[in-house]
């Protein structure tokens, strides 16, 4: 067999191609399904560029097709496509089998025998197809003709797609097809093992021909009951709709006298024939575009009788045997002006009559198809209800596998997969590798030399366990792991949009997260406080601040469409809550039922109803009742002493402020103008929410009036200034301001309306949970000031038996430790997401996490003490790993990971000795020396180094960091001013190359590294040596007083290695003996990279203009 080669690291597009290919081949993305690039970009957490690149690759592979409208859809395999694919296989694989038989070995036979045995145990058609194709690939490669293999590989994905499609198409009879295929595989093996090339080629051709007959019946005349073949001008959809019937009919015929698959008697046969010939084509051509698996307008699907009986938003679409009572007939007859389908044009009378006849017959539907989709209570299919994520967390016992490699139960689950895939784990990392991994993982910082030495030299057998416990107990742990949570909740300290105004009171939420993690606050309490802290402990500011979770949506200060902006904010809160806590892309169900997951549009609005009463509060202080009372008392004393002064000042500014406020107010719609004038205690809940946003803008308008600027001296300006000076005399009485509370509460005890708009009008939606998980209504207890809705939601999300939220957080912790979750799509556990690689392990850890009190530190410890976590990353894949698990999904080594933006910046500060140890408090400039988590994070203008290294901007929830490689990253790390300052500081602290290596890498340099670094330094030192001293001037040979360019009479030449930044000062004393008699400039001081005359030059100069300059002569000019 050809040797497996190490596969290079795939880029983002490659990863997306692999995941989408799996979804398409498995049938998760149905034929004809639209693949929207924006949706996929959000799903994968990438920009649209790699998604577009992936689409192009999939189109080349024949899995998707581009439409003239710009849409991309999963390719629909027609009868002709499947025939051509299988015919191509016959041509290529018969030749491959002929060549393989010449080179066949006993080892090859054993491999094929194991493959066939696995095929016999395959649980799904997709799994069987994968094993089937892998076996054929083995045979092709054994043939030894690389060009033939390349040709075969070019259409391999289409082979897989066709095989999986055929298996799905056969429904219940797919088992027979698999048995049929396995029997032929044994025959192929027999011919290959006999080393008979011509026989092997013939048997292979017969095997594939047999598959062709199963899917596209050409070899025999169909039975009399079969539906006639379609005309050539039928649409692809109609051909596809009838293909299943033809295949099943052919199968029944080919089984030699078996009863027809579609009916047991003539009447039933006639009914099915009528449906297939007359009714299904109508549904496919007239209805599928809007009411099938890819789109469900009004919540309705018509691609199965179960969906039609269940109906959509308006109830059941048909009642078998009762056309008059069927909404479908009402819609197609156009008797109701508000309910007409299809909406653009009425169906021909003949088609309406066919539908009516069909319903009168009892709406017969082929039994084989109906068994594929069983619709249960609530309109969900059994397949949807049985989806792994919606099943309760299972009680799992660790398998007895792994032998001596195992350190805890985590390893037993990993070892089980290793055994299944014939993988071997990597050796344990040495202590140098392990100590750096653990420090960066838990603290986001590199260990110091002393910390490395202490661990490496510790002879205690429990040294590693002690190290993990020490790091978890440090406050640095909270600083690092809070960054993960802040990514999820889209934390930022600015509004976003154009103005991107700073949010000075956002940082206490960041400190709340850090403290909660350091205190090992139980996760269920952590969640409850963020969703309903104001309802749980309204007088505890350390709890209420948690509700800032709902203050992170973007906001535009001057957007007059206040209603639209509030709707956007509420949508953001709903979407983020679904993604962060439930692991589902709820946003896809805002306009219609979710296209892929069993999430109803009503489910979305039920979740939204919990959050609908929220009001952003700008009038609260983050203080205890005692602190507020003390403040109020001192404030009252100051106000009493300054009443007269302030009254006079207000009188001077009142008119100017009112003009600006009223000008701004009149830009709102009239109803909102009236709302802002209404007393606060007379507003309903929605008016309070909208007035709050309006008041934010009016406050800005008030601030536009500047008395010192806008009041003229003779019209109150001087008086105001005098009053201001007088007011300062009472400053000692004024209390220190309390911190603004960046929090939410409910707008009142009654919730605003929560309307779902449908074609039949608006429908009020009450709070509720996901119908497929918990259809029971929530128990909500309102208080005098709050609806109690968010507390009810928080209680449900944190129920011990909530299979969604508990799995999601355990998977997130695993993801942050290994770089990939057990479910790779950490915020998408639905059908668009990846299946878990180790589902039993996920459930085991989840159950243990909940039973242990929801403590994250215990979960960290469980994971980090495993042998799985301690594996070295310094291992290349062997032949088996490269073939079956090149992406390390089953953890046969520790996955190599790149430092993220904050880790890079903080590590630079740590090794240069400048990292500030201060905890918490207001954020600082990113160009300073505080940890990255304490730097100002503005959405539109983030710190340049952090932005370049892929720090998320905070507009949406980010469950994982992108990892890009760009030229700007290299430029920042080589030439960035901030980084060069760190380099200079590091250089001042080390004495040798060895010192620098120990500080940066925690280890001495290898011989090759030391030699390379030494040569580099010698070269740089030689290049930096000045050709003359700093005080030496250019030699001119001219007598004093005679001017010459580049002589000491023009400028002083100084060599300096340090470059100034964007802001600098030049101090010079210049005596002008002469200037140019024309317009030539004479340079006083300059710095140019590349020479002043070069087009590529960059720099500056300060010059003196000549006598004929178009500027003022003898004038200083900056270039």
Protein Blocks (a to p, Z undefined) as FASTA:
>chain_A
ZZddddddddfklmmmmmmmmmmmnomagghiacdfklmmmmnopafklmmmmmmmmmmn
opaccdfkopacdddddfklmmmmmmmmmmmmmmmmmmmmmmgcfklmmmmmmmmmmmmm
pmbfklmmmmmmmmmmmmmmmnopaklmmmmmmmmmmmmmmmmmmmmmnmmmmmmmmmmm
mmmmmmmmmmmmnopaklmmmmmmmmmmmmmmmmmcfkbccdfkbccdddfkbcfklmmm
mmmmmmmmmmmmmnoopacfkbcbfklmmmmmmmmmmmmmmmmmmmmmmmcfkbcghhia
fkbfklmmnopmnopfbdghilklpmklmmmnopafklccdfkbccdfklmmmmmmmmmn
opaacfklmmmpccdehhiafklmmpmklpccdddddddehijmpmblmlmmmmmmmmmn
opacdddddfklmmmmmmmmmnopacdfklmmmmmmpmbfklmmmmmmmmmmpmklmmmm
mmmmmmmnopafbebjjlopacfklmmmmmmmmmmmmnopafklmmmmmmmmmmmmmmlm
klmmmmmmmmmpccdfklmblmlmmmmmmmmmmmmmmmmmnopafklmmmoccfkbccdf
klmmmmmmmmmmpccdfkbccddfklmmmmmmmmmmmmmmmmmmmmmmmmmmmmmmmmmm
mmmmmmpcfklmmmmmpcfklpcfklmmmmmmmmmmmmmmmmmpcfklmpcfknoplmmm
mmmmmmmmmmmmpccddddddddddfbjbdcddddddfkbccdddddddfklomcccddd
ddfkbghlmmmmmmmmmgfklmklmmmmmmmmmmmmnopafblblmlcbfkbccdfblml
mmmmmmmmmmnoopaklmmmmmmmpmklmpcfbbcddfklmmmmmnomnopaccdddddf
klmmmmmmmmnopacfbeghidddfklmbdfklpccdfklccfklmmnopaehlaccfbd
cddddfklmmmmmmgmklmmmmmmmmmmpcbfklmmmmmnopacdfklmmmmmmmmmmmm
mmmpcfbdfkbccdehiaehiacehiaklbccdddfbdcdfbdcdddddddfbdcfblbd
cdfbdcdehijklmkbgcdddddddfklcbdehiacdZZ
